């Protein structure tokens, strides 16, 4: 049995923070942020948790498919900002959404979380273990970014993207292949030092601001360009695809310069690259499903389009999925 994305939905909070907001609060400029990252604005949630970003996105996704939350078999939440360490955000989403018949779990792979989750959801459908998997990629990065650190504060945003994965009607369409990698040597290049079992929360950890994202930006940049290009080249080669066969490349949205470098290495023109980083910043596990949902809503994917998703993130983690779009235009 072949698995396919059969519905999409996304949600971003209403409050827009343009680069001018950081010009007022930090030693930075709109020109620096735009030229070094490609980000013009992002959304931050004033209240609520990651599950509150997911629920409206999930509702739109299920409404688009015309099914009730009770029809969902499994909820997977890819996130690095769970509502709490325990219980899972998937359990909270299940309750808030009313997905009363679903089981589920969280998946921790940072910016690669959605791609990893799509592989898991695909295998569940292919094996017959589930008929419908609600895959959510969501992060409330404003809860873990140090507003005083100009090198990270400007990069991230809050948002959620959700897809429904079900059996494909047409066996030639849907999710065809994947490549996933991990290199644990990257642990401290991008991490949150405290709050886990390695360094539980303490007065010291709070005083020393160790509950925020810490990264070696240039090291992550270099690793992301190489890692994303390699994983994408690998999936193209495995499937005997030339760059001109690809209708759309959907890369994780961390930095426009990373995306441009990867697209150049692959020989894919930017007119075939999904880009929304300028409006949302890096929403981590949400970037790819928000892009899929926006492009689907706008009717930019045609049935049968060959699409490659590519991600790179903390861990380090990397993943790529090759699919043929199985939904009709809205
Ligand atoms: N405004 C002005 N100056 C800044 C800012 C800012 N917001 N942030 C950093 N700088 C300064 C630095 O302090 C440094 O100053 P110095 O030379 O006096 O020390 C200078 O700019 C250059 O810093 P670099 O870090 O070398 O700048 P770079 O061109 O590499 O860009 C950036 C930094 C944007 C963080 C880049 O390294 C990057 O995007 N890295 C990837 C990180 C990332 O995207 N992480 C997200 C998660 S992982 C993922 O999603 C793939």
Boltz pocket constraint, residues with backbone or C-beta under 6 A from the ligand:
constraints:
  - pocket:
      binder: B
      contacts: [[A, 27], [A, 28], [A, 29], [A, 32], [A, 33], [A, 36], [A, 37], [A, 111], [A, 150], [A, 151], [A, 152], [A, 154], [A, 155], [A, 190], [A, 215], [A, 216], [A, 217], [A, 218], [A, 219], [A, 220], [A, 221], [A, 224], [A, 252], [A, 253], [A, 254], [A, 255], [A, 282], [A, 312], [A, 313], [A, 314]]
      max_distance: 6.0
